[in-house]
Amino acid sequence: MGAADTLADFFEFDEHETNFRTEAIAGVTTFLAMAYIIVVNPAILSDAILWDHGEGAPAETTTINGVEYTGGEVFQMLAVVTIIASVVAILVMALYANRPFGLAPGMGLNAFFTFTVVVILGVPWQLALAAVFVEGVIFIALTAVGARRYVLELFPEPVKFSVGAGIGVFLLFLGLQEMEIVVAYDATLVTLGNVLESPVAALSLAGLLVMLLLYARGVRGSIIIGILLTAIAGWLLTLAGVVAPGVLTPDGAYEDVTGDGIMAMLGSVQYDFTPLFWGFVEGLGMIGDEPLVFLLVVFTFFFVDFFDTAGTLIGVSQIAGFLDEQGDLPEAEKPLMADAVGTTVGAMIGTSTVTTYIESSTGIEEGGRTGFTALVVGAMFALALLAVPLMAAIPQYATYLALVVVGIIMLQGVMDVDWTDPAWAISGGLTITVMPLTTSIANGLAAGIISYPLVKSAMGEGRDVSLGQWVLAIAFVAYFVVYFAVEAGYVVF
């Protein structure tokens, strides 16, 4: 038996009716859809590390362990640890869980880390990393004993079957915003963007049309083709002088890749991220100084990440056909262990919470069904280490085209909801709509989980609600009470 056959057997290709080509395309597609995190995560976390509380703004340099680093060096260190944390988590997903899901430091949680914990609460970034580490250790312990899977299985059935559609609308909303098709508007919060005035909207719309037509024709790799064609078109229009640099290309990328600076950039990357590790070690020593704030931060990271990951897993698993008749994911503890390990390792080397990415659905739509897809995603992340600065050359709007296409596809989840049953219609409907309107998967889950036992009781069917489901609903209510009290300033630590 050759190496190819051994790999095929290990990843159970026959059982999932897939092959190397399909899995490889799926892996590359998922990577391209989530590669923006290599640039966006450092951009957000840099503010936390550079933040000067006296000035109320990020400084140009910071001192870590007695050595001064520029903002650019901090950014590159964070890009490196973003990649490493992603690779570690993805390897667990690929080799242990055998699922086609990509993982990386989570959007939203990195913003909470920087702007709420460090900027507003004034918590040192070192202590915030220690909080993420503790959260990860708790996740590992809970996953090992099956507690996280148990909580997942407590989700009401209408919530489980609505998550996919909710994430679909969420993806659509995010994608259309990045494409500037949906824009901010004071009177109605959002409105339709003007394609004639926005080069990004015009090119994105053209790229989306190509991607949808290729998908409709059944072209394998339609999503990745659409992303690459749109990105290339943006660069060609910029190089031809049709639009100014920075309009259809990322800020600063034009200057970097059109001069003689490419080799200089590649040779000047700050690959040494040990200062961030020593910052984490320093944070462990700070726990006793701010115990209440530390517990609050751990609780919030834990709660939001737990349910964001749960919702994502259920949603993308539904599209892949992994859920059983009760809407549960068999052996859910395995993919859950991947984000737990990734979060723990990531905190130690300097990044915020690692989670499963909804962009994994792009690769699943391309046919990815096994851990080999995830392995390809991990390999692509590892290769990105060789060209950290050049990753910024991929326009974010081009990758977000994939979210629109996948969002449309994921709407098929509404067919699994019994809309004639009030309990299903209310909890499922709230799950689907609250996600995009609050830009949070966890909030959508909360709406469905809290409403389900209340509606069932009102229908005289309270006996169908388990004690665990009531506890879950009450836990969400308690979380929001604490969250809003802190946000409003009623509780000060």
Secondary structure, DSSP 8 states (H G I E B T S, - for coil): --HHHHHHHHTTHHHHT--HHHHHHHHHHHHHHHTTHHHHHHHHHHHHHHEETTTTEE-SEEEETTEEEEHHHHHHHHHHHHHHHHHHHHHHIIIII-----EEE-TTHHHIIIIIIIIIS---HHHHHHHHHHHHHHHHHHHHTTHHHHHHHHS-HHHHHHHHHHHHHHHHHHHHHHTTSEEEETTTEEEE--TTT-HHHHHHHHHHHHHHHHHHTT-TTHHHHHHHHHHHHHHHHHHTTSS-TTTSS-TTHHHHHHSSHHHHHHHT-----HHHHHHHHHHHHHGGGSHHHHHHHHHHHHHHHHHHHHHHHHHHHHHHT---TTS--TTTHHHHHHHHHHHHHHHHHT---EEE-TTHHHHHHTT--SHHHHHHHHHHHHHHGGGTGGGGGS-HHHHHHHHHHHHHHHGGGGGGS-TTSHHHHHHHHHHHHHHHHHT-HHHHHHHHHHHHHHHHHHTT-GGGS-HHHHHHHHHHHHHHHHHHHHHHTSS--
